[in-house]
Amino acid sequence: MSHPALATRTAVVTGAASGMGAATARLLAANGARVALLARRTERLDALAAEITAAGGQALAVTADVTDQTSVDAAAKAVHDAYGPVDLVVNNAGVMLPNPLTDGRIDEWTRMIDTNLTGALRIVRAFTADLVAAAAEGRTADLVNVSSIASHVSFPDYAVYGATKAAVTQLSAALRTELSPRDVRVSAVEPGLTDTELAGHIDNPVLREQLGGLFTMVPALTADDIADLIVYTVSRPRHVNLRHLVALPTRQA
């Protein structure tokens, strides 16, 4: 499905070096949007930008760490210098580091909170003025926050990850009360089991094997499936806000 209305849009996608972020950036660019790619891994961003450009799209690689305010400020300046104001933000950067709460892994808790929640807030802070201005000019403006079904479905040993994603979903709802009167759409997307690099971050061998077993039992969603959902969401007519979307593999209860 093609979405010609996206050809006038300027997008920022965080976590764009792999998985859902990279897939979303590719699909937005394939539909004509200019896409700023934000992530920590410069080589991967450069490769993706080159791939998008070779396919006829427009992409800007911007190395950024959403856990670092100075880095986010510099990234926002780079985006504005190259593309001007943006009207579409996909807050996708995230990490999943499960372990029993009794292990007391403050290092993992801090990383998940700083990335999944505070990092998302830093991006909101950096680009909300752009979205509000775009909407005031009569253009479509979108903020998409990628959450997880862990925001409302409890899984043993995923307590802190689930808490950060619940916060992202609640943040989306609260932001909607502030931004929808200004015609800025806010959407929360909650994927279920999806085949991305997140599973590779798990350092607990029992939990890693457990998740791997789930992948063998349930045909998982792909990053492209979520990208398709996000691009469909932001391509709706300006007065339509798909506010809260949950996407599960058919066999996941």
C-alpha positions as CSV (number, residue, x, y, z in Angstrom):
1,M,0.0,0.0,0.0
2,S,1.3,3.4,-0.9
3,H,0.7,6.6,1.1
4,P,1.3,9.6,-1.1
5,A,0.4,12.1,1.6
6,L,3.7,11.2,3.4
7,A,5.7,12.7,0.5
8,T,5.4,16.1,2.2
9,R,6.4,15.0,5.7
10,T,9.7,15.4,7.6
11,A,10.2,12.6,10.1
12,V,12.5,11.8,13.0
13,V,12.8,8.1,14.0
14,T,14.8,7.1,17.1
15,G,16.3,3.7,17.5
16,A,16.8,3.7,13.8
17,A,19.9,1.6,13.6
18,S,18.0,-1.7,13.7
19,G,14.6,-3.5,14.1
20,M,11.4,-1.6,14.1
21,G,13.1,1.8,13.9
22,A,15.1,0.9,10.8
23,A,12.0,-0.7,9.2
24,T,9.9,2.3,9.9
25,A,12.5,4.7,8.5
26,R,12.7,2.6,5.3
27,L,9.0,2.6,4.8
28,L,8.5,6.3,5.5
29,A,11.3,7.1,3.0
30,A,9.8,4.7,0.5
31,N,6.6,6.8,0.7
32,G,8.5,10.0,0.1
33,A,9.1,11.4,3.6
34,R,12.4,12.9,4.5
35,V,13.7,10.9,7.5
36,A,16.2,11.8,10.1
37,L,17.7,8.6,11.5
38,L,18.7,8.8,15.2
39,A,20.6,6.1,17.1
40,R,23.9,5.4,18.8
41,R,25.5,3.2,16.2
42,T,27.0,5.5,13.5
43,E,28.1,2.8,11.1
44,R,24.6,1.2,11.0
45,L,22.9,4.6,10.5
46,D,25.3,5.5,7.7
47,A,24.6,2.2,6.0
48,L,20.8,2.7,6.3
49,A,21.0,6.3,5.1
50,A,23.0,5.1,2.1
51,E,20.5,2.3,1.4
52,I,17.5,4.7,1.5
53,T,19.3,7.2,-0.7
54,A,20.2,4.5,-3.2
55,A,16.6,3.5,-3.4
56,G,15.6,7.1,-4.2
57,G,14.7,8.3,-0.8
58,Q,15.9,11.0,1.5
59,A,17.6,10.2,4.8
60,L,19.9,11.9,7.3
61,A,22.1,9.9,9.7
62,V,22.4,11.6,13.1
63,T,24.3,9.8,15.8
64,A,22.5,10.4,19.1
65,D,22.1,8.8,22.6
66,V,18.7,9.5,24.0
67,T,20.1,9.0,27.5
68,D,22.3,12.0,27.1
69,Q,20.7,15.5,27.0
70,T,23.6,17.1,25.3
71,S,23.6,14.4,22.6
72,V,19.8,14.9,22.0
73,D,20.2,18.7,21.8
74,A,23.0,18.3,19.3
75,A,20.9,15.8,17.3
76,A,17.9,18.2,17.2
77,K,20.1,21.0,16.0
78,A,21.6,18.7,13.2
79,V,18.0,17.8,12.1
80,H,16.8,21.4,12.1
81,D,19.9,22.6,10.2
82,A,19.5,19.9,7.5
83,Y,15.7,19.6,7.2
84,G,14.1,22.5,9.2
85,P,11.1,21.7,11.5
86,V,9.8,18.2,11.6
87,D,6.1,17.1,11.6
88,L,6.4,13.4,12.5
89,V,8.3,11.8,15.4
90,V,8.6,8.1,16.0
91,N,9.8,7.6,19.6
92,N,11.1,4.0,19.2
93,A,14.5,3.8,21.0
94,G,14.3,1.2,23.8
95,V,16.0,-1.7,25.7
96,M,14.6,-4.8,27.3
97,L,16.7,-6.2,30.2
98,P,14.7,-8.7,32.2
99,N,15.9,-10.2,35.5
100,P,14.2,-11.1,38.8
101,L,13.6,-8.0,40.8
102,T,15.3,-9.6,43.8
103,D,18.6,-9.6,41.8
104,G,18.6,-5.8,42.4
105,R,20.1,-5.0,39.0
106,I,20.1,-1.2,39.4
107,D,22.4,-0.9,36.4
108,E,19.7,-2.5,34.2
109,W,16.8,-0.6,35.9
110,T,18.6,2.7,35.3
111,R,19.4,1.9,31.7
112,M,15.8,1.0,30.9
113,I,14.3,4.0,32.7
114,D,16.9,6.4,31.0
115,T,16.3,4.9,27.6
116,N,12.6,3.9,27.5
117,L,11.1,6.7,29.5
118,T,13.4,9.6,30.1
119,G,14.9,9.2,26.6
120,A,11.4,9.4,25.1
121,L,10.7,12.5,27.1
122,R,13.9,14.1,25.8
123,I,12.8,13.5,22.2
124,V,9.3,14.9,23.1
125,R,11.0,18.0,24.5
126,A,13.2,18.4,21.5
127,F,10.5,18.3,18.8
128,T,7.1,19.1,20.3
129,A,7.4,22.8,19.4
130,D,7.9,21.7,15.7
131,L,4.8,19.5,15.9
132,V,2.6,22.2,17.4
133,A,3.8,24.7,14.8
134,A,3.1,22.3,11.9
135,A,-0.4,21.7,13.2
136,A,-1.0,25.4,13.6
137,E,-0.1,25.8,9.9
138,G,-2.8,23.3,9.0
139,R,-0.4,20.4,8.4
140,T,-0.6,16.9,9.8
141,A,1.6,16.4,12.9
142,D,2.2,13.1,14.6
143,L,4.0,11.8,17.7
144,V,4.2,8.0,17.8
145,N,5.5,6.4,21.0
146,V,6.4,2.7,20.7
147,S,5.4,0.9,23.9
148,S,4.8,-2.8,24.4
149,I,2.1,-5.2,25.6
150,A,4.2,-5.5,28.7
151,S,2.6,-2.2,29.6
152,H,-0.5,-4.0,30.6
153,V,0.3,-7.7,30.5
154,S,2.5,-8.9,33.4
155,F,5.5,-11.3,32.7
156,P,7.6,-12.7,35.5
157,D,11.1,-11.1,35.7
158,Y,10.1,-8.3,33.3
159,A,8.8,-5.9,36.1
160,V,10.9,-2.9,35.4
161,Y,10.7,-3.2,31.6
162,G,6.9,-3.5,31.9
163,A,6.9,-0.5,34.3
164,T,8.8,1.7,31.8
165,K,6.5,0.7,29.0
166,A,3.4,1.3,31.1
167,A,4.8,4.8,31.7
168,V,5.2,5.3,27.9
169,T,1.6,4.3,27.3
170,Q,0.4,6.6,30.1
171,L,2.6,9.4,28.9
172,S,1.0,9.1,25.5
173,A,-2.5,9.3,26.9
174,A,-1.5,12.4,29.1
175,L,0.2,14.1,26.2
176,R,-2.9,13.6,24.1
177,T,-4.8,15.7,26.5
178,E,-2.3,18.5,26.0
179,L,-1.6,18.2,22.3
180,S,-4.8,17.0,20.7
181,P,-6.5,20.4,21.3
182,R,-3.7,21.8,19.2
183,D,-4.3,19.2,16.5
184,V,-1.2,17.2,17.2
185,R,-2.0,13.5,17.1
186,V,-0.4,11.2,19.7
187,S,-0.4,7.4,19.2
188,A,0.9,4.6,21.4
189,V,1.8,1.4,19.5
190,E,2.1,-1.7,21.7
191,P,3.7,-4.7,19.9
192,G,3.5,-8.2,21.2
193,L,6.2,-10.8,20.4
194,T,8.3,-9.3,17.7
195,D,11.5,-10.6,16.1
196,T,14.1,-7.8,16.8
197,E,17.5,-7.4,18.5
198,L,15.9,-6.7,21.9
199,A,16.1,-10.4,22.8
200,G,19.9,-10.3,22.3
201,H,20.3,-7.8,25.1
202,I,19.2,-10.3,27.7
203,D,22.2,-11.4,29.9
204,N,20.2,-14.0,31.9
205,P,20.7,-17.4,30.1
206,V,17.5,-18.9,31.6
207,L,15.4,-16.0,30.5
208,R,17.1,-15.8,27.1
209,E,16.4,-19.5,26.5
210,Q,12.8,-19.1,27.7
211,L,12.2,-16.3,25.2
212,G,13.8,-18.3,22.5
213,G,11.4,-21.2,23.2
214,L,8.5,-18.8,22.9
215,F,9.8,-17.8,19.4
216,T,9.8,-21.5,18.4
217,M,6.1,-21.9,19.5
218,V,4.6,-18.6,18.3
219,P,5.3,-17.2,14.8
220,A,6.4,-13.7,15.8
221,L,5.7,-10.4,14.2
222,T,8.5,-8.9,12.2
223,A,9.9,-5.4,12.4
224,D,8.3,-4.7,9.0
225,D,4.8,-5.6,10.4
226,I,5.2,-2.9,13.0
227,A,6.6,-0.4,10.5
228,D,3.6,-1.0,8.3
229,L,1.3,-0.3,11.2
230,I,3.1,2.9,12.2
231,V,3.1,4.2,8.6
232,Y,-0.6,3.4,8.2
233,T,-1.3,5.3,11.4
234,V,0.5,8.5,10.4
235,S,-0.9,8.4,6.9
236,R,-4.6,8.7,8.0
237,P,-6.5,12.0,7.3
238,R,-5.5,14.8,9.6
239,H,-8.7,14.6,11.7
240,V,-8.3,10.8,12.4
241,N,-6.1,9.8,15.4
242,L,-5.4,6.1,15.8
243,R,-4.6,6.7,19.5
244,H,-3.7,3.2,20.9
245,L,-2.8,0.2,18.9
246,V,-2.0,-3.3,20.1
247,A,-0.5,-5.7,17.6
248,L,0.0,-9.4,18.5
249,P,1.0,-12.4,16.6
250,T,-2.2,-14.4,15.9
251,R,-1.1,-17.2,18.1
252,Q,-0.2,-15.0,21.1
253,A,-3.0,-15.0,23.6
